[in-house]
Amino acid sequence: MAQVPWGGFQSWPEEGGAGARSWGRAEGSPLAEGIRCQLARHLEDLTPDELKKFKLYLKDHSSGLGIPRGRMDGVDSTEMAEILVSSRGEQEAWELALSIWQKMGLRELWERARKEGPRLKTIPGNKKKHEEREDERNKYQERMRKKFQLMRDRNSRPGEHELFHHRFTELLLLRGYRYKEQKHHELLLHGWEHAKVMQERGQLTRVSTLFDPDQKIGIPPHTVVLQGAAGIGKTTMASKLMLDWAEGNLFQERFDYVFYLTCRELNPLEGKIISFADLIANDWPGPQTPMTQIMSQPERLLFIIDGLDELKFPCNEHRYDLCKDWKQKEPVPILLSSLLRKTLLPEACLLLTTRLTALGKFSPLLESPRHVEILGFSVQQREEYFCKFFRDKDLGEKAFHLVKGNGTLFTMCSVPLMNWIVCTCLKQQMEKGQNPVQALKTTTALYMCYLSNLIIPDDKNFIPQHLRGLCRLAAEGIWDRKLLFEEEDLRRNNLEAADVSAFLDMNIFQKDSGCENCYSFIHLSFQEFFTAMFYVMSTEEEGMKSSDSSIPGVRELLEECGGRNASFVVLVVRFLFGFLNIETARDLERKFRCRMSPKIKSQLLQWAQGESRRNYKRSQFSDINFPEWYSHLYETQDAEFVTQVLVNVQEINIDIVYHSDALSAVFCIKQCHGAQRLFFSYDSDLPACVWQDLYSVVSKNQNLKDLKLCCRDFYDSCMEDLCMEIKHPDCQLENLFLGLRNPNCKLEKLTLEHFKVAYSCCQYLFSALSLKSLHFKRIFFEDDGMKLPCETLGKKNCQLQSLKISHCQGLGVNILDFFSAFVNNKSLRILELSFICLKEDEVKLLCNVLTKQDCKLLALSLRSCDLTTTGYQNLFSALSSNMSLRNLDLSRNSFEETEIKSLCKTLENQNCKLEKLRRRSRGTKENKM
């Protein structure tokens, strides 16, 4: 039974047992009267909506409470308290109210009621039972504390451990489910998103609130899915949760028992027929598990299931064979499927961890899950991890600042596994007195650096034949979705237990602590790395036998990567592309005696070109919109290779989610010399090096005609960088873009959205040599003292024909400044001012421009500008004398009858040359004249 929240004892017997409701029921009892009053007082604190919700929760229990249907309708708080106490007695009534307040998320009321609540009398026999139950629970918690309090590094020596709390660094958690990411990111580098964007897209959350009621509907979740990419810290977070509960620091009032199951350990049990009680009894500290007691309150149970993506057997094929009884023996897949589907122990809570792309096959099984994504480390958390890793604050800060100056490495460190590998490689390189940053630019290079430091080419314990067997074992496991290997698997790949001792010593292969005579790679990503090595080894040169025909070849691997369910091979393919890098290929041959086959390079090139052509068929222009695809190309660091792949690409449309996506995407953009249109969108800050590389395309790609940049939180310096070479034409800064003033720049159309733009930059944009169309959308204009002089747009070298300013209301824009800037412009033909509230003096100045004889405007849009009656009068008067304007858009403005008459009169004027007019008031259909 559960511990009574306010510190007393659970004192009622099992439902229907002897003595049920045997105390405190007399109408005249002072004790009963006291509880009625306290309940009524606390219920009076509820708002009307909260009281309705309280009744809703109570209706779920009404059948077991003996309350007639409809009895609670229309009652007030005092009557509600009377009904509760009369139907179930004071203790059950009090505890039920506490439970409902907690579920409703009324934490303040719940805590106050706990403290102020009465200490109820207990039945002597129940007190002893309660103490026995608490003793059992405490023993189990102590067992879990000892099991989870120690952690070991993946490359630590046997017997080396460290306290979990000494190494653990908090992770960023984001509540919510983002469908777009589920479709296309699974890659290892994913996981970092800037804090400001997180606040825009969702709410950062804490572990302690995972099972709190939903703020909108007030109902707590029964299933929480903790999702994230490989190496992001899902297992670490689940282990931390288990340890915190065992130490009494988490969920003490919520869960009496927490059980931890890993899919890696469940896989070998696929053919076993056992009960669910047997499945969770392995960690019990004594010979007998009090399972009946544990299961008596399933709503007080939490089951952690770690690594759903690693599950070998399916759970979606047993919908008609589900199990409802925790004592009934069934095959393990049916037990797990029943638990996930809420057929078995439906009141219990589940915490599931999985990779992002594995969600698709499990989502149909889950009932109203709450999704929480692990985003990795923030900047502060990365630095904290460095200091903990090096165990020396000064040394840790030195290493961190070394990495912080390298955009690629710094991005990688947002993922905990990558952070650990980076720290390990830095430490190894620093101990050798070498520059650690140069060799760590890509994921493949990082893994190569880590493994190269473990392997000595002339080491007698390192036998190439054993490496080939290990690589084949890895590949076999990837295709069979197998991560835990038995000795039989080793023998099938010509390996004995003694043969893998060298890999055990290197800590890239390990003996699994939870399964006897079982082995695994230290992380799935290492298995994927060695699978890629398997494909690199030429069959003829390396002496691989015909038995390898059981493993699909490179062609099948690439076909799988291009399919829908590609998550399990994506990283393998990325490593293959990484092996194309000249330096990596050299290290691969020197360290691992493994030579890259030219045939594989040809296969990779043909596949990548095929993917490019397939994208081309989907739209008018080739559309590069898959992060994993250009991440593959980035791994090569081979500009010539990437250029060959992207030779037919004419349009690139990229919506960046993560920093790592930006690094790989911009690398590909630089090599795409035929791109005519580039749309680049990102929701947060990017490293300066990314913007520099992106802007270099403006001057180096003479085919680029149309550029759209969107960034909701743009660095102030980035726009200055765009104009830097314009301001300082003699400045020779290596690797910086030359800017729009460069003679090689042929850009004709530029759209800037969600930027902060200083007036001084506007001058340079207006005077760009080739620019004909400029669109400012949702721009915050900053008056830096550099006004827009009339001559800026009036100069002969100004080629602007179209200027659009939209959605800039309240963002610091002064339209008068712009009007004064283009009043003398001879080239401007299209002016659009939309979704901006124009003041009367601004409309008047615009009309002054229209009435000038040398005004060359052909099209004017004042869409949704909140024009006033005076504004309309000035505008219609100007139209009567303007000889150039042909198109006018006044849609989404309010028109009164007098204004419509005035407009008609203007149109009848023979001086008015308008040919096309759009007028649609808000809420009406558009009218074209």
Secondary structure, DSSP 8 states (H G I E B T S, - for coil): ----TTS------STTSTTTT-SS--TT-HHHHHHHHHHHHHHHTS-HHHHHHHHHHHHHHHHHHT--TTTTTT--HHHHHHHHHHHH-HHHHHHHHHHHHHHTT-HHHHHHHHHHS------HHHHHHHHHHHHHHHHHHHHHHHHHSEE--TT--TT--EEHHHH----EEEES--HHHHHH---TT-----HHHHHHHSEEE-GGGTTS--TTT----SEEEEE--TTSSHHHHHHHHHHHHHTTSSSTTT-SEEEEEEHHHHGGGTT-EEEHHHHH-TT-SSSS--HHHHHT-GGGEEEEEE-GGG--S-SSS-TTS----TTSEEEHHHHHHHHHTTSSSTTSEEEEEE-GGGHHHHGGGSSS-EEEEEEE--HHHHHHHHHHHHT-HHHHHHHHHHHHT-HHHHHHTTSHHHHHHHHHHHHHHHHTT--SSTT-SSHHHHHHHHHHTT--TT-TT--HHHHHHHHHHHHHHHHTT---EEHHHHHHTT--GGGGHHHHHHTSEEE-TTSTTEEEESSHHHHHHHHHHHHHS-HHHHT--GGGGGS--HHHHHHHHTSSS-HHHHHHHHHHHHTTSHHHHHHHHHHH-----HHHHHHHHHHHHHHHHHHHHHSSS-B---HHHHHHHHHH--HHHHHHHTTT--EEEEEE-SHHHHHHHHHHHHH-TT--EEEEEESS---HHHHHHHHHHHHH-TT--EEEEEETT--HHHHHHHHHHHH-TT---TT----TTSTT----EEEEES-EEEHHHHHHHHT-SS--EEEEES-EEE--S----HHHHHSTT----EEEEES-TTTT--HHHHHHHHTT-SS--EEEEES----HHHHHHHHHHHHSTT----EEE-TT----HHHHHHHHHHHHH-SS--EEE-TT----HHHHHHHHHHHHSTT----EEEE--TTS--EE-
